[in-house]
Amino acid sequence: MFMRITFDKRADAMYIYFKDKKVAHTKELDDSTYVDYDKDGSVIGIEILSASRRIPVGKLSKAIKVEELGKV
C-alpha cells in the first residue's frame, strides 16, 4: 500500500498521499480540509491546512516518516 505524508512548515499544510495519480477533482470538506480524487472517483489524497493547530505534527513525525518541506 502506498502512503506518503508531507508537511510544509511555511504553508502550515499537511498532505497525505494514498495513491500516486493525477488529481481529477477536489472536494472541500471544510475551510481547511480538502480531498483529492482521481478520474475513477477514488481518493488519492487529503490536504489539511493550518495543520500544526489541528494535528500534533511533531508527535506524528516521531511515529511515522513525515517529509518536511519549506524548512525555515
PyMOL CGO cylinders between C-alpha atoms (Angstrom):
from pymol import cmd
from pymol.cgo import CYLINDER

trace = [
    CYLINDER, 0.00, 0.00, 0.00, 1.29, 3.43, -0.96, 0.3, 1, 1, 1, 1, 1, 1,
    CYLINDER, 1.29, 3.43, -0.96, 1.14, 6.22, 1.61, 0.3, 1, 1, 1, 1, 1, 1,
    CYLINDER, 1.14, 6.22, 1.61, 3.28, 9.33, 1.95, 0.3, 1, 1, 1, 1, 1, 1,
    CYLINDER, 3.28, 9.33, 1.95, 2.85, 12.33, 4.22, 0.3, 1, 1, 1, 1, 1, 1,
    CYLINDER, 2.85, 12.33, 4.22, 4.38, 15.74, 3.65, 0.3, 1, 1, 1, 1, 1, 1,
    CYLINDER, 4.38, 15.74, 3.65, 4.31, 18.78, 5.89, 0.3, 1, 1, 1, 1, 1, 1,
    CYLINDER, 4.31, 18.78, 5.89, 5.14, 22.25, 4.58, 0.3, 1, 1, 1, 1, 1, 1,
    CYLINDER, 5.14, 22.25, 4.58, 6.14, 24.45, 7.54, 0.3, 1, 1, 1, 1, 1, 1,
    CYLINDER, 6.14, 24.45, 7.54, 5.87, 27.70, 5.58, 0.3, 1, 1, 1, 1, 1, 1,
    CYLINDER, 5.87, 27.70, 5.58, 2.36, 26.95, 4.39, 0.3, 1, 1, 1, 1, 1, 1,
    CYLINDER, 2.36, 26.95, 4.39, 1.46, 25.05, 7.59, 0.3, 1, 1, 1, 1, 1, 1,
    CYLINDER, 1.46, 25.05, 7.59, -0.07, 22.41, 5.32, 0.3, 1, 1, 1, 1, 1, 1,
    CYLINDER, -0.07, 22.41, 5.32, -0.02, 18.63, 5.51, 0.3, 1, 1, 1, 1, 1, 1,
    CYLINDER, -0.02, 18.63, 5.51, -0.77, 16.37, 2.57, 0.3, 1, 1, 1, 1, 1, 1,
    CYLINDER, -0.77, 16.37, 2.57, -1.47, 12.66, 2.92, 0.3, 1, 1, 1, 1, 1, 1,
    CYLINDER, -1.47, 12.66, 2.92, -0.97, 10.77, -0.34, 0.3, 1, 1, 1, 1, 1, 1,
    CYLINDER, -0.97, 10.77, -0.34, -2.76, 7.44, -0.76, 0.3, 1, 1, 1, 1, 1, 1,
    CYLINDER, -2.76, 7.44, -0.76, -2.12, 6.93, -4.47, 0.3, 1, 1, 1, 1, 1, 1,
    CYLINDER, -2.12, 6.93, -4.47, 0.37, 8.36, -6.94, 0.3, 1, 1, 1, 1, 1, 1,
    CYLINDER, 0.37, 8.36, -6.94, -2.15, 9.53, -9.54, 0.3, 1, 1, 1, 1, 1, 1,
    CYLINDER, -2.15, 9.53, -9.54, -3.28, 12.80, -11.09, 0.3, 1, 1, 1, 1, 1, 1,
    CYLINDER, -3.28, 12.80, -11.09, -5.99, 14.80, -9.35, 0.3, 1, 1, 1, 1, 1, 1,
    CYLINDER, -5.99, 14.80, -9.35, -9.22, 14.88, -11.36, 0.3, 1, 1, 1, 1, 1, 1,
    CYLINDER, -9.22, 14.88, -11.36, -11.27, 16.87, -8.85, 0.3, 1, 1, 1, 1, 1, 1,
    CYLINDER, -11.27, 16.87, -8.85, -11.16, 18.15, -5.28, 0.3, 1, 1, 1, 1, 1, 1,
    CYLINDER, -11.16, 18.15, -5.28, -13.90, 18.27, -2.67, 0.3, 1, 1, 1, 1, 1, 1,
    CYLINDER, -13.90, 18.27, -2.67, -13.76, 20.82, 0.14, 0.3, 1, 1, 1, 1, 1, 1,
    CYLINDER, -13.76, 20.82, 0.14, -14.80, 19.25, 3.45, 0.3, 1, 1, 1, 1, 1, 1,
    CYLINDER, -14.80, 19.25, 3.45, -14.38, 22.46, 5.45, 0.3, 1, 1, 1, 1, 1, 1,
    CYLINDER, -14.38, 22.46, 5.45, -12.31, 25.69, 5.35, 0.3, 1, 1, 1, 1, 1, 1,
    CYLINDER, -12.31, 25.69, 5.35, -9.07, 23.80, 5.75, 0.3, 1, 1, 1, 1, 1, 1,
    CYLINDER, -9.07, 23.80, 5.75, -9.59, 20.19, 4.64, 0.3, 1, 1, 1, 1, 1, 1,
    CYLINDER, -9.59, 20.19, 4.64, -9.66, 19.08, 1.01, 0.3, 1, 1, 1, 1, 1, 1,
    CYLINDER, -9.66, 19.08, 1.01, -9.96, 15.61, -0.51, 0.3, 1, 1, 1, 1, 1, 1,
    CYLINDER, -9.96, 15.61, -0.51, -8.50, 14.90, -3.95, 0.3, 1, 1, 1, 1, 1, 1,
    CYLINDER, -8.50, 14.90, -3.95, -9.97, 12.24, -6.25, 0.3, 1, 1, 1, 1, 1, 1,
    CYLINDER, -9.97, 12.24, -6.25, -8.71, 10.52, -9.39, 0.3, 1, 1, 1, 1, 1, 1,
    CYLINDER, -8.71, 10.52, -9.39, -10.74, 10.19, -12.59, 0.3, 1, 1, 1, 1, 1, 1,
    CYLINDER, -10.74, 10.19, -12.59, -12.35, 6.98, -11.27, 0.3, 1, 1, 1, 1, 1, 1,
    CYLINDER, -12.35, 6.98, -11.27, -13.58, 8.67, -8.09, 0.3, 1, 1, 1, 1, 1, 1,
    CYLINDER, -13.58, 8.67, -8.09, -11.04, 7.06, -5.75, 0.3, 1, 1, 1, 1, 1, 1,
    CYLINDER, -11.04, 7.06, -5.75, -9.47, 9.16, -3.01, 0.3, 1, 1, 1, 1, 1, 1,
    CYLINDER, -9.47, 9.16, -3.01, -5.83, 9.88, -3.82, 0.3, 1, 1, 1, 1, 1, 1,
    CYLINDER, -5.83, 9.88, -3.82, -5.01, 12.34, -1.06, 0.3, 1, 1, 1, 1, 1, 1,
    CYLINDER, -5.01, 12.34, -1.06, -6.09, 14.72, 1.69, 0.3, 1, 1, 1, 1, 1, 1,
    CYLINDER, -6.09, 14.72, 1.69, -4.78, 18.23, 2.26, 0.3, 1, 1, 1, 1, 1, 1,
    CYLINDER, -4.78, 18.23, 2.26, -5.01, 19.76, 5.73, 0.3, 1, 1, 1, 1, 1, 1,
    CYLINDER, -5.01, 19.76, 5.73, -4.35, 23.48, 6.12, 0.3, 1, 1, 1, 1, 1, 1,
    CYLINDER, -4.35, 23.48, 6.12, -3.39, 25.05, 9.48, 0.3, 1, 1, 1, 1, 1, 1,
    CYLINDER, -3.39, 25.05, 9.48, -2.07, 21.58, 10.21, 0.3, 1, 1, 1, 1, 1, 1,
    CYLINDER, -2.07, 21.58, 10.21, 0.06, 22.49, 13.24, 0.3, 1, 1, 1, 1, 1, 1,
    CYLINDER, 0.06, 22.49, 13.24, -3.06, 23.73, 15.06, 0.3, 1, 1, 1, 1, 1, 1,
    CYLINDER, -3.06, 23.73, 15.06, -5.08, 20.65, 14.19, 0.3, 1, 1, 1, 1, 1, 1,
    CYLINDER, -5.08, 20.65, 14.19, -2.61, 17.76, 14.24, 0.3, 1, 1, 1, 1, 1, 1,
    CYLINDER, -2.61, 17.76, 14.24, 0.32, 17.11, 16.61, 0.3, 1, 1, 1, 1, 1, 1,
    CYLINDER, 0.32, 17.11, 16.61, 2.80, 17.22, 13.70, 0.3, 1, 1, 1, 1, 1, 1,
    CYLINDER, 2.80, 17.22, 13.70, 5.85, 16.83, 15.98, 0.3, 1, 1, 1, 1, 1, 1,
    CYLINDER, 5.85, 16.83, 15.98, 4.48, 13.69, 17.59, 0.3, 1, 1, 1, 1, 1, 1,
    CYLINDER, 4.48, 13.69, 17.59, 3.28, 12.37, 14.25, 0.3, 1, 1, 1, 1, 1, 1,
    CYLINDER, 3.28, 12.37, 14.25, 6.78, 12.86, 12.77, 0.3, 1, 1, 1, 1, 1, 1,
    CYLINDER, 6.78, 12.86, 12.77, 8.24, 10.69, 15.54, 0.3, 1, 1, 1, 1, 1, 1,
    CYLINDER, 8.24, 10.69, 15.54, 5.71, 7.92, 14.95, 0.3, 1, 1, 1, 1, 1, 1,
    CYLINDER, 5.71, 7.92, 14.95, 5.90, 7.78, 11.16, 0.3, 1, 1, 1, 1, 1, 1,
    CYLINDER, 5.90, 7.78, 11.16, 8.03, 9.29, 8.41, 0.3, 1, 1, 1, 1, 1, 1,
    CYLINDER, 8.03, 9.29, 8.41, 6.75, 12.75, 7.52, 0.3, 1, 1, 1, 1, 1, 1,
    CYLINDER, 6.75, 12.75, 7.52, 8.60, 14.65, 4.81, 0.3, 1, 1, 1, 1, 1, 1,
    CYLINDER, 8.60, 14.65, 4.81, 9.17, 18.22, 5.89, 0.3, 1, 1, 1, 1, 1, 1,
    CYLINDER, 9.17, 18.22, 5.89, 9.14, 20.83, 3.16, 0.3, 1, 1, 1, 1, 1, 1,
    CYLINDER, 9.14, 20.83, 3.16, 9.96, 24.53, 3.35, 0.3, 1, 1, 1, 1, 1, 1,
    CYLINDER, 9.96, 24.53, 3.35, 12.28, 24.31, 6.33, 0.3, 1, 1, 1, 1, 1, 1,
    CYLINDER, 12.28, 24.31, 6.33, 12.74, 27.70, 7.98, 0.3, 1, 1, 1, 1, 1, 1,
]
cmd.load_cgo(trace, "trace")
